[in-house]
Every structure is written in C-alpha cells, then in structure tokens.
C-alpha cells in the first residue's frame, strides 16, 4: 500500500509553505505540519495586546521573490503589499537624513548633506542595479558541488563559470569585491555622508554577529536592489494585515491546490528506515507515512534532533555542529497612545510612513557590535523601525499605533544568560535609545513586548534565535549552506530534503529556498 | 651592450626581480633610497620559496633560514608558560598542561593546516589566476588550477573553500578550548593586519603565514635573504639615491630621473614602491584613466604595527615571547585601533636578538584620532612595552638601557611601507589573487608599457619574500 502523502513538510514557515504550494501545484499530495497554533513561523501577525496587531517577528517584506508572487498567484490569495517610501535616519544634532524612493526627492535631500554624495548616488544606484541583475540568476540556481564529478555538477559548474565570465571583467571584479569586503569599506569608496553610509551598511549586519567593518558584509547591500529589479514592488514593503498575511496567502495558495495543513502538530522525529525517510512521528506518538519528508526546520534541529546522529555519517554531523547560528537580534513591539515625535522632524508627516533607522554613523554601529562580541547587548543599539498602523489602520485601535522595532545587537549567548530581568533591561536600552531621538515615546507607550534571541528560539524553534537559520557569512553561503555535501536541498538520508533558510540562498522573507527545494524534489532544478 | 633595466628600491622582492632579469641578460641597476641596509631591512620575514632558491642558487651563496625552537613562548597566569616547538609531539606535551583535549587535537590540526598551506603555496608560486582571461592559454591555466584543486579530494577542496574565508577565531574555536593556545595562534591571523581575529578572511592570513613552515609552526620564518641577494654578483646597486620621476614617452617608459636631476635611461623599469607611490607620485599626472585612479586610491594599506627595540645590559631571559593571552585580548586590542587609538593592552611579540630585544607591537594605527605620531607617543609606547614585559619577566625592566621606537609613519619613511603597512596592500580577501592590489594591476603590468610593479602589494603579497619580484620579473621578461 502506498502512503497517503507524497510529501510531509515539517514546519509551516514561509519557506515550508512555498515548498508545499509548489509541490501541490505539481499534483503531489502534501501535508504541512506546524508546531504552533498558526502557520507562518517568523512571518506571523498576532494580536499581542487587545486591539493591537503586530508582525511579531519579521516585519517587512523586502525580498519575497516576484516569481513566487506570480506563480503562486499570491495577490489572488490576499497578499497586498504597501510600499515603504522612505528611510528616515534621525541624528543627535537635530538634523536628519531621509532616503526616498522618489529619485528627485532623494537627490535633493542628499545634496543637503553632501553634493558629492548626491552625484555619486546616481552612479552607485546604477552599479548596484547592474550587480543585482548579475547575481539574480544565482539565487534561483541549485548550487553545484565543486568536488563532484557527477555530470549534473560538472554541468552546473560550467554553467556557473559561464555565467560569471559572461559578466565581463568590470562586473565580475565588482562582484568579487562585494563578496569579500566589509560594507563600511565598500561604501567608503563611494560616499562621505556618515548617516548615509551607516544606514546602508546596517543592512549588511542584519541577522549576523558581525559589524559594518567585518569583511563579508558588503554583499547584503545588493539585496536592497533585488526587489526593485522586477518592478513588482520597491525595495521595501509592508504586507497589509502584517507579515502573517504573507504566510496566510501562501497557505491559501497551497490549500487551493489540495495541500493539507495541520497546526498544533509537533514533529518529534523523522522516521528513518534503511537509510531512507518514510514518515514522521509526532510528539503525541502519532506516526504519519509519506514517500518523502521535507524539513523547513533549521539544519541543527532537522539533523541533530529530528533525524538523530545514529543515522548520519560522523563527518556530516561534525559539519552540522560547526554550522554557526549566533542569533544577534531582538525585537521590541510597542503599542503607542500617540505617534512618536522626532526632534529632527517634530511635525510628523510622510517620513513616519517609511522605515526609521537609528544608525547615525558607522562608528555607532561598530560600537554596538563591540559590546555584542563580548556577550553584552548593545547599550545603544541599531534600531530599524516601522509604524504599520500608519499604512494599515486596522493594526491598532483608532488614534493609536503599533511600532515594530528590530534591534541589533542582542547576542544569544548573553553573559550570565537571558533572564526576565535582562530582557526588560534590554527593552529599556531600546526605549532609551529611541527616546534620545523622540522624547515623547516613553510616555506614549501603552504596552511593550520585548523579544530576545532566546525567546525566538523557544517560540519559533530557530536555533540560537538566528532569524536566517544560520549566519549569512561567506563560509556558509552557496554550496557551503548548510554543509558542502547537502547544499542541493538533499540530505545524507534518501527522501529527506531541506527547504528552509538554512539552505541556499538563505534568509529574509524571500521564499527562494522553498521554491528551489520544490524544484529539486520535482527534478526541475539543475 | 645589453638593454638597461632599472629596479626601484632594494628589498627582497626588488633584488630577486633584479637578479632574475640579470640572469636573462639585462643590464640591471637597482636604486636604493637608503644609505646602507637599514636596521631591520636586512632581515626578510618569511620563508623563501624553493623556486627562487633554485633559480638564483641561493643555497650556494649562504642563504640561512632561522627557525627558532621553541617558535613561541607565551607567559600564562601564575608563572606557567606555553611553549610551542617545531616538533608536533613536543608542543602537544606543553599544551597538555593547559588542556588535554587540545593536546589530543593538536596533531590533527597541524596536519590539516599543513595541507591547506600547501595549496596556498601552490597558488602563491604562480602568477595570480585570471578568471576573466581570454584565449586558450588563460583557459588552460584555469583548468590547471581547477584540476590541482580537485586533486586535493572532496574533503580537501571543501575544507579549502570553507576554511579560507573564515574568521581565525571561529577556526580556532572549532578546534581548541585553551585561551592561551588560541591567543598565540590567533595572533598569526592578524599579524600586520588591520583586523581582529573575529574578522572574516583572517584564516587566509593565518594560513599564508604558515606556508613554508613545519607542521605546527605558525610564525613566518626569518632569513638573511636581503643580505645574500645584495652580495650576489650580477647587478649594480646604487644606494642613497631617490627616484623623483619615472619618465614616459608615447605611453612607454624611457627611464627615471633622480631627485638630483640625473636622468637614467632604461627600457624596463620595475618598481618595488607601492602602486600608489609608483603610479600617482612618480608618474606625471595625466597618463592614467580616472576610473583606474579611483580604484587605486581605494586600495587599503593601513599600517597597525610599531617596532620597539630595547637595548639590554644582560640577556633577555627568553627567545620569543608572545603576549596574546586570548582571542578576546587580540580583538580588544584591535577595537582600540578601529577608533584611532594605540592599544593600551596590545599584542606584543618580543624576540631576543643581538643586541637586545625587538618587539612587534600591535595595534598601533597609522592614523590616530585627533592627533598624530610624535615623540610622546613613541615614548609612551616604549614604556608600555617595557612595563608589559617586566610584568611577565621579573627584573626585565631594570635590564633596559635604551629604547627606540618606529611607529607606522617611521616604518613608512624608513622602509617605504605605505602608511606603515608591511604588505603594502593589506592582505585581505578582497585584495587577494586576481584582486591584488587592484584587478587592473594584478598581472604586474601597468598602463605604461615597460613599467612593472614588483613590490609586496602584488600577488602573492609580503608573506613570501621575493615571490612578488620573482613573478614580476618573469612577467616583464615574457612581455619583452
């Protein structure tokens, strides 16, 4: 008798749902098992305080692949993305820098700070656009294994080589630089305006325990230009109803093709018989058979907890143990009685509808990192904030607001460990930092939710609270993600696949790992 | 009469280049800025590659490579010392006192690092691969490298690709638990580098410093290479002369002019000065494309080392003493440098010499925040070194009779190290192989025909003294 399911997907995060949707779309019988009471993983909306809805963890849509939006018909399933038009960087001296999506507005504002940078910005934008175009095909590529002699891998290497050589010298060398430089060094070549460099370089440190001066952080600068390429939406967007509606739209798409989704279903282990996965065992002992198992859990949980070392080669286990998580970020969600009034722009206005970044200088970010290196949270952290209720009033009661604050650095391995008291102290550091720029915020706070990397790990099952299922560092990218022999969404266990951000191309609400995995399972990805 | 070639500067790279050219029939004149061998300039830090030894028959001419044993001694709290030797087993014995686990892992670690260093040696002893190279030759060269890499086997290749870009701190944390051991090893990952051990790419530097060393030895060797090359017949060396200008006509080099106005015609000029000085100071402006100049200005060469020489009235009481008690010590020392301060608890490596003690002090950044290097900074640094050594070696301070300090600006003026950076271009991942020192210049050629670069800024870098000059001279010969 053949099992009831062609595939079980462990974990209903956005990548698991994307993978399930693609498999179901191809006619496979798919079951998604989600531990929590709702799907979405880190992309969820919850009413944390009565009347106040939050994108509790991830909070913006920047990188969701346009082909996924198109192929899974997500707008039809309820996805509506509201663009974030600007990024405001308030400064201690009462001035500010706002980067606008609108070209002329951006140029005028930048010229106020540095005429030279306003000029350079044009060329920088063109260069990044070119480079994003050069890199884009690599995101959808199943990484070839350079040590393999399998024709598939040789062909993959040849294709990769051909692609890189096809870029031409200038772009190839620029790509090499972007892969290896620090974001601060890279931006120093272009700009002189500190808040501009700092705010841009901040994107290179997100989710990784590295500072803007750490080599390897420049690459992420490109991500900002990826979304723009396809003209579907601008660099950053916010999903109506919060990021949970991204997950719900993907889940709805999956269901429309017949996928089943069960919540409150915790997988205890993957059943392995004779070197192949043939089902899962839930926490309550229920066993479910399937022809294959796809894990959206991170590599550590998948292999060391759900599969178990005894089924795996020792070298592979060592590689997974080495794979680095080091969660470094936290989240503070505020329910506000009134909008924050920033000293630099007290009158309110369009700048509040975009992102707000506390990143006055590269040195500010680097010092925030210094504390985290030695096991302390940053006393004056980098903050990236949005006020979703300004774009989508349904998120908060009338006249009130929700503010979502992404915070770095909050190291998972805090000296002395995370306790309730330390969590509140961390929350205080965030609010105090924000209050330096918007003094009314302290009295405006009605409720506060503080999330540490330890909370992220406990709630979502992301090891060490790393939001990308593993650091996005050079040695953990492409065919090394998560380990050399299993970078192609396959694993040492036959019929067990991975589809999470712990595989190429990695983190962000991008969905590419889920899509690539589905293609590999369906035998489409090269 | 043979055609004349001029070589600017007289370090290991420049002298190797001069001799390679001379052996192919060129009439070579080396122009040295210093009056005689400057103190410290006669010693070349780094192992000498066999190809150079063979081609220039350096064995017959008295080349000696010093391999101190133990290669490092590190004082640890309560008077204990960690000693690492050229012999793997003997080091393991010393490590065992601090961590039996680390001692057990030492031999496997040494073997893996040795394997990786051999792969880097192979890369270093050929001109940099050119992934964008056109034509059959370039493709053959790339295929050759690909094959050589594959021949390392799956594990070897994976290790190379995974380990080289790592922070050296992560590499060492994967292997060891003893802070003392990780500190002295980690120091090799940041030696002369404006990075802390947690920065990506410091493992590359760690491995490059290991090239040519015995398994388990992680400090560059020291040799008398410069002295041997200086005494080797076949080239003419003029000392105490400064090149003011490189002369160009119709985009081809025609010679050099000295500061005194003397013109020396030459069909070939190899410059060991760093690329910025060579191309932006010694050339008339206007020969170069603005985009090329922008890239060249972006080359990083931030010096972070001061050299302190202490004269003693008695023996130092140690051979080589490293003060790098942990990875965090190195990282915090670098934190100071990031903000333009001299580390108050620096990494110090002191070597007993004749006479006295030479101390490598890191981090002492070239650019200080809000001030610049002066005698007060030098005196404070010497005091810091003496005090630090005195804390580890009882009675050391009382033996010191004189102190001299070379800060990064002094290293720049004395040895021509730009911003005091020994490698001329910082040896980071983004300034490695075909990107060293910039992609435009990676093949030793410049936009001016007949003008080549042969200094440490070039591939493979200052790790292997003479290798940049060796490749540059061969490149120049093939271009002529």
HADDOCK unambig.tbl for C-alpha pairs under 7 A between the chains (distance, minus, plus):
assign (segid A and resid 147 and name CA) (segid B and resid 150 and name CA) 6.44 0.50 0.50
assign (segid A and resid 147 and name CA) (segid B and resid 154 and name CA) 5.10 0.50 0.50
assign (segid A and resid 147 and name CA) (segid B and resid 157 and name CA) 6.71 0.50 0.50
assign (segid A and resid 165 and name CA) (segid B and resid 132 and name CA) 5.97 0.50 0.50
assign (segid A and resid 169 and name CA) (segid B and resid 132 and name CA) 5.99 0.50 0.50
assign (segid A and resid 173 and name CA) (segid B and resid 439 and name CA) 6.80 0.50 0.50
assign (segid A and resid 177 and name CA) (segid B and resid 430 and name CA) 5.48 0.50 0.50
assign (segid A and resid 180 and name CA) (segid B and resid 429 and name CA) 5.83 0.50 0.50
assign (segid A and resid 180 and name CA) (segid B and resid 430 and name CA) 5.15 0.50 0.50
assign (segid A and resid 181 and name CA) (segid B and resid 430 and name CA) 5.76 0.50 0.50
assign (segid A and resid 189 and name CA) (segid B and resid 298 and name CA) 6.16 0.50 0.50
assign (segid A and resid 214 and name CA) (segid B and resid 199 and name CA) 5.38 0.50 0.50
assign (segid A and resid 214 and name CA) (segid B and resid 200 and name CA) 6.58 0.50 0.50
assign (segid A and resid 215 and name CA) (segid B and resid 199 and name CA) 6.21 0.50 0.50
assign (segid A and resid 215 and name CA) (segid B and resid 200 and name CA) 5.25 0.50 0.50
assign (segid A and resid 216 and name CA) (segid B and resid 200 and name CA) 6.58 0.50 0.50
assign (segid A and resid 322 and name CA) (segid B and resid 174 and name CA) 6.94 0.50 0.50
assign (segid A and resid 474 and name CA) (segid B and resid 165 and name CA) 6.45 0.50 0.50
assign (segid A and resid 475 and name CA) (segid B and resid 162 and name CA) 4.91 0.50 0.50
assign (segid A and resid 475 and name CA) (segid B and resid 165 and name CA) 6.09 0.50 0.50
assign (segid A and resid 475 and name CA) (segid B and resid 166 and name CA) 6.22 0.50 0.50
assign (segid A and resid 484 and name CA) (segid B and resid 158 and name CA) 6.64 0.50 0.50
